[in-house]
Amino acid sequence: MEFAELIKTPRADNVVLHRPFHAAVEGTLCLTGHHLIFSSRSRDNAEELWLLHSNIDSSEKRFVGSLGTITIKCKDLRIIQLDIPGMEECLNIASSIEALSTLDSVTLMYPFFYRPMFELEEDGWCSFLPDKEFELLSSVTDEWRLSCINKDFSVCPSYPAVVVVPKSINDEELRRVAVFRQGSRFPVLSYYHRKNGMVMMRSSQPLTGTNGRRCKEDEKLINATLRPGKRGFIIDTRSLNVAQQARARGGGFEQEVHYPQWRRIHKGIERFNILQESLIKLVEACNDQSHNMDRWLSKLEASNWLTHVKEILTTACLAAQCIDREGASVLVHGSEGTDSTLQVTSLAQIILDPRCRTIRGFESLVVREWLQAGHPFQQRCAQSAYSNSKQKWEAPVFLLFLDCVWQILRQFPCSFEFNEQFLIMLFEHAYASQFGTFLGNNENERAKLKLPQKTMSLWSWVNRTEEMNRFKNPIYEANSLVIWPAVAPQSLQLWAGVFLRWNRPSKYLDEAQEEMVRIIKYNKELQDKVKVLRRHLAELEEDEGMRENP
Amino acid sequence: MEHIRTTKVEQVKLLDRFSTSNKSVTGTLYLTATHLLFIDSSQRETWILHHHIAAVEKLPLTTSGCPLVIQCKNFRVVHFVVPRERDCHDIYNSLLQLSKPAKYEELYAFSYNPKQNESEQVKGWQLIDLAEEYKRMGVPNAYWQLSDANRDYKICETYPRELYVPRTASKPIIVGSSKFRSKGRFPVLSYYHKNKEAAICRCSQPLSGFSARCLEDEHMLQAISKANPSNRYMYVMDTRPKLNAMANRAAGKGYENEDNYSNIRFQFVGIENIHVMRSSLQKLLEVSGTRGLSVSDFLSGLENSGWLRHVKAVMDAAVFLVKAIAVESASVLVHCSDGWDRTSQVCSLGGLLLDSYYRTIKGFMVLIEKDWISFGHKFSDRCGQLDGDPKEISPVFTQFLECVWNLTEQFPQAFEYNEAFLLQIHEHVHSCQFGNFLGNCQKEREELKVKEKTYSLWPFLLAERKKYENPLYNPDCFPELTLLEPNTASFNFKFWTSMYHQFDRSMHPRQSVLNVIMNLKEQNKQLEEDIKELEAKIRQRKGQSDGILVKEHQQSAHPAPVALKTPPCFKKEQPPIPGNDAVRTIEGSNTADNRYSELVSEFSKAEPAVVSLEYGVARMTC
């Protein structure tokens, strides 16, 4: 297909761009296959706006006389408005935007066309390979092994080619466990706690059904992770009620009789359309400046967004608490094990493992616990807060995870190597990107699409020194402790950096941030200078000493 | 001491306020003449000043003892369980008496002795000089003068002696106007904007009833508008809701009739009265004090309490006021009913938005002395310093501080002071430890001889000003008279956790960016000095390559070659400021504090809650 067919009017002049808190700008609008480009004509204040069509969540057109107005709502929550003179031009442009922002073939997406302008320092597709990760693990324990049982994705289509499983379980047993778990997502290692050797595993729900089916191999697998005489915890991310209902549909949960060494805890984390609606309501509330206080608070409350944040954080803390404080191993699952399960396992690691609070460590966490673990990014992030379609698969699961990370970052601002911008960047790229990293729903699909060969990895770009500096937290000080966030409602805040980003002027906050960076930089300069001077003085003293005692 | 029957009770339990599984620490409770002190088994101390106690409640006897719940004006809530009911009863009765003295002379300020000599005490009181402040604003000048009408508090008992009025307002006009205003609080100058030549004036409501008018009062307002050469119109802001103002007419009070006053624009801004504010905060605290609170209940409780709505209303009023002055160069007369609550809020916030000086540490002290203390905000009544009418108590000043805090959040570089400064002022407004806030007006304070018998708070705050400095403050971005234009969209107003949960440490961020930056700034200063010193030494060495005599001399002056090996900046790594707090609190942060799940904590051994000495009050007191 040629994009040109979809673009009847590739260019319009005298277009006026409106954005909140910015003066209107007049300029030229161009449409390309993947971008909407606006450039202002004024010479002294040349401004260019490049917008990926895939970033457009919804667009609307309106006419007053022959002046058309297109309102574009983006997946990063920004809203812009374009006034386009000429009814035909406007209609053409509107339909092009509509068509280009809703292309249904993945291979037409921008990552397949994008050619980077930067020099490659490392190939991000190879930055976080499972065997490298496993090397780290095998240096501290020999109880686990890499299994290639899924090398052609035939056992579990949503798992990566290699997974980490207990050494005492062979591939044949794994196959049998896979049959017992929904989507074949048998329990695999998610995290190993070096401090006490406890582990966190994740899986999908067991297919016990109403007649309480059991699977000896499944029991053997998870019991293999227990120390003699110790109990473990199964954290089911569904409420007991929901879990019980799941039995009628062939799903279920681990029954005490068959898993006597495990204690099950149910936590109700919401999924799918409930989360999507929550996001839609929240963004709607944030976008209306005119709300009076009562209306704002009641809309914020009705969105339930912070309730979800609290619920997810609390469950992650609970998992971390079981591992670190109770010295128990943990298995986490919900239904499919691709959404709330991953929120919990990844957040628990941020709480427990200082490595996950570094930039590379966090990237590795996203790769392991989200991309390789088979969170269906393409389905979940197809639409954001302005979606009209009531599709079932969209849900801001990853955004909620990032929000929870931000809450922890806010409470421990010195313990993370990255800053808030890093999290916002990940949010943007998960929804629309020039990189292939978040395309596809699992490793299987990514392999079929040949993403590593055909697209650039986000990590190739982010991990360049130049970009990395933008995402570094200037006050980071490695903190080897477990960090327990506060989860009381009074301790949680709305993530203004995402939800109010386009709705308030940020000049003063940005300037304060710059000042902070300046103070820190100046401190480094002074320290360096003192070192140099001190060395110089010592040399002078030495010279003198030599002269005195030749 | 006659109120104290029991001075020490052992085996008292201090319950964790938010635990649903009755977690507690055991210790000994002491009752002193000024404080209640609890020392737990790990020697952690909790000091509670008697004056800080807002309410004591004895709950029904339980199997483990007699519960005693103490709510403090600084929003600390402690829940003791005393083993014997008799002890509990004694302490309860003592605290009831001690927390609500009958006479001013019993307040802590009159016995507090910070070991200052008399001249330091006098100097302390002279630190804030309001005459100097009016001079700074640019009055007296061609339009405004100091009036001696109230020199002996004859015209208005609740105003200060020194008042600034338009030059054209003669004594008869002043007297006439004061008779037409509630409590005699006639229009006077609160703030003068020298660039715009516009003024903020304040007064109480006119006694207009349904039709009464007063020529002198009309002349007074005319004099104010004429005192502004830039704009002959003036605004009259009635900070009350219109309905309340109208209801007042029936009682012979009311508001200005635009037909009777020439050149005024009358405006209601709808801030609720002290009773609404009191019950609003009460509702808020009830919600935020709930155990196992859900986000939903918190947010709907926040909404139902109306507290943030009221905070926004105060801020909106100040923004309105400031626009009139900054945009239209128009003078504004602000009043409410008596002109000492809402009027103080709006005038002082207006000043803060208009004038960068009030965003400095010293300037903020001046602002409070001027718009709150001197103009007779009834601190004694509003804070319940004495045993009195509980209906007079209201968090008007707290609300003002919250507005200021909101501004510091929106303009992180505009203020010289930080949140800790606001909290410390709040602490001492209620502590009755210093004389500044005693009583209801200047006349009362003079009668109490506070300047001779008590100390002023401000020099104590200045002495530890490092703690209160905002490390990001940048006066260059906000030169003199730079207007702040806050965004007052609802989402900008947040619940002030650091105020309303200041003693619930587990709810706070565990590390503070500002502390880190504050330490770095301190360190930078030290490093700059080190560099100077090192450079001087190097110069010296180079200059005297073979002057051994000089070198010996220098060595005796600085016996330092050895000391150089431990560079001075290393010492700074344990900074004097509460910075390394961050590390300590991480260790202190335990899962038990956070109550993720009582389910699991049932087999975690209860870890003691962190209750410790906060904000240096006790340090200053003992």
Interface residues (C-beta under 8 A of the other chain):
Chain A: I265 C286 Q289 S290 H291 N292 M293 D294 R295 W296 L297 S298 L300 E301 N304 L306 T307 V309 K310 T314 C317 L318 A320 Q321 C322 D324 R325 E326 R410 Q411 F412 P413 C414 S415 I475 N479 L481 I483 W484 P485 A486 V487 A488 P489 Q490 S491 L492 Q493 L494 A496 L500 N503 R504 P505 Y508 L509 E511 A512 E515 M516 I519 I520 Y522 N523 L526 Q527 K529 V530 L533 R534 H536 L537 A538 L540 E541 E544 R547 E548
Chain B: F18 S288 L293 S294 V295 S296 D297 F298 L299 S300 L302 E303 G306 L308 R309 K312 Q410 F411 P412 Q413 A414 P471 L472 N474 C477 N487 A489 S490 F491 N492 F493 K494 F495 T497 Y500 H501 S506 M507 H508 P509 R510 Q511 S512 V513 V516 I517 L520 K521 Q523 N524 L527 E528 D530 I531 L534 E535 K537 I538 R541 K542 S545 D546 I548 K551 P561 L564 P567 C569 A582 I586 E587 S589 N590 T591 D593 N594 R595 Y596 S597 L599 V600 F603 S604
